[in-house]
């Protein structure tokens, strides 16, 4: 399996092709220092053996903000150095910080724009990226990733909505100027042999925004400038963000946020066509620069297909690894069946949007970190089985079942569904305490069969439950 | 070429696989009657031999609106009957009207919502569709297409943003109820042997909207209900429309409007993945219902690729046929080189958004219809040639040339570009009076070559101009 083969990125040897892409945790304090919760969060990922951990965005400057890590001064180095060391001491995972510059946003809805920046401001941003990247190296990180995606300063320069009238705005070449200056300044500071990645939007997903037509050129320019990998995101912009009165405007709250973190309503790998377009362009121009594809890629099967098809070189996951940090390790051990699968319900995204600590809906209630257990004893159904029932009504099917029990704790139930005489496929997962689920994705005129497995904190699966069947009537049907 | 082979749709034999999808013209009056401009517009398309003409949306009800055709009363039949007859008398093209129901919008920004509709209102809508479809048959049209796309009533029921609390809202099955009732009522009125198509969104492209995950089920339901073809659009919603003070809220003005009519900034065939997803689902379920794919498909090469690849059965074009209604005929005659190519600059879209008559930017200034000529004499460059120059500055290349002359009228200039030693490809087209063009799509660090051909109203091409070459500097480059 290509997914589990190593990849060398400018001397940084990743044990597998899985990348934890940077994800807001809201676990840090306002002081910008690494705290126990942050430390525990990333050590948990390291334990799961993901090839590369990209630590959540940390500021290159000292602008006020909510909870956010910082790399803007030397005093932030020791905590991050300890984190990097702890990861290296306990895991084959490599770890890089994502470094970010952002502009000011006010609770009134006002926000600073890139048109407000003077040339001196721009020069300072370049210097701040270089300084922070230098600190990343001092921290003992394996490389550094520049945040040039979503609603933030660098991305706003790359954007087709960049309205600057000077040599930093207008045509693509000008919009790429700050990116180029930043990459060169960072490289000059960190040296040739320190891995440097860039994460940016392959498509803006806002009115008038750019698409792969331009982002493939941006990726090419990055490759020409010696960037060691490009990591593709999409959307997450301010332009369509929904303002919540009394709160600062927050990206990811509009349609471009939907496209940034595609929910269950989106097909798997919804943004893969972007990675394909970028990767092909690089290959055609003779660049082997690794590309990280992201966007609802949640299984090793899809990940492997992407890699085999040459659409990307690395698979980025955030929500799927939040749901189960041990996924890489379980895949390596041939135990993918024990993976707790992300259901893409975006509870994590909503927590973030509401400025709350980011956890996974599937985790046992109240936990701040993903559970783990070395136990190998699976949950058991009660005497007489799960007694699963499936009741169709009002265009939905309600499932109910009897709770399983476990020597430790029932973590959740996986629901599988088959249509007619078809095969069962994973449909949804409920948290351990919940013994009912509404399937709102049924279609009238079809017969469905359901069954469950219960799983515990160790990922051990119960035997399959009995099967419940039902037929969903069509709201409107032709006369026979 | 599959594109030029006939297709039978419930007895309606299309001469080729090209469909003129319904497009606002704003040529009609407020009286809802066919006038000379409308007549001329569609006869022009008929002359070009497009397989199927879908006439712009006409209302099934008598709600107030700007210029809009109507099919809500018998008095609208004679004008439309004349139009259908005139098309049939002069062309192999088939012609169907698109029929629409829409809710009220006010200049204040207020708009009626589907949650405001009572059951009686809904029953009336179903009846109005059936009556209008019946009239379509009386008019002598070859079939009828139900508008269930974009921001209008039927689409708002299908939408995931449908907030009705009754059996017409909530889960997919309920949201498909009105569509089902409408299709059955229309079928009962028109009979089994009259072709019935539905146009709807394959993806809503707004926050929380549906994707192919649901639209493939909608298409399947339509097929099950005996719909004879499905025509796929995307976006065009009210939810992200930009309100222009003093004007009624107009869809297509937000991001979902961009995705509905992808501009030059989008890759060709930007929405094809949607058609592919829908078509595959139908085929897997045993339905051969023809699918019309749309969205920046502008050449026979791409169209043929889509058909050969089985992603769709018919190719819908609006802007490309507006630019040159004779495209189908020219392809049939092996003269595709004489096609005036759409540049996807969306001037037509902007005219519509500004409530002005819709014409093509490329047409000679002041014309209300696409030009034509039987002349076969090509334009000629002046003594000494075009003397094309290409000057790079500020991340753009400005092209200037000397005007060609023609015995009738120079229609425009096609600009071709090659990168480095590569081959020339069509880049842009300028209108006849314009002898300069700015290429804002260049990338620094590359050498470009340009050349032109002039073309006249008959589509005759001049000899190629001389070649102008230039190199565009990188804004920021690595030290050598």
Interface residues (C-beta under 8 A of the other chain):
Chain A: X160 X167 X170 X171 X172 X173 X174 X176 X177 X180 X181 X184 X205 X206 X207 X208 X209 X210 X211 X212 X213 X214 X217 X220 X221 X224 X225 X226 X240 X242 X254 X255 X256 X257 X258 X265 X266 X267 X270 X273 X277 X394 X395 X396 X440 X441 X442 X443 X444 X445 X472 X474 X475 X476 X477 X478
Chain B: X160 X167 X170 X171 X172 X173 X174 X176 X177 X180 X181 X184 X205 X206 X207 X208 X209 X210 X211 X212 X213 X214 X217 X220 X221 X224 X225 X226 X240 X242 X254 X255 X256 X257 X258 X265 X266 X267 X270 X273 X277 X394 X395 X396 X440 X441 X442 X443 X444 X445 X472 X474 X475 X476 X477 X478
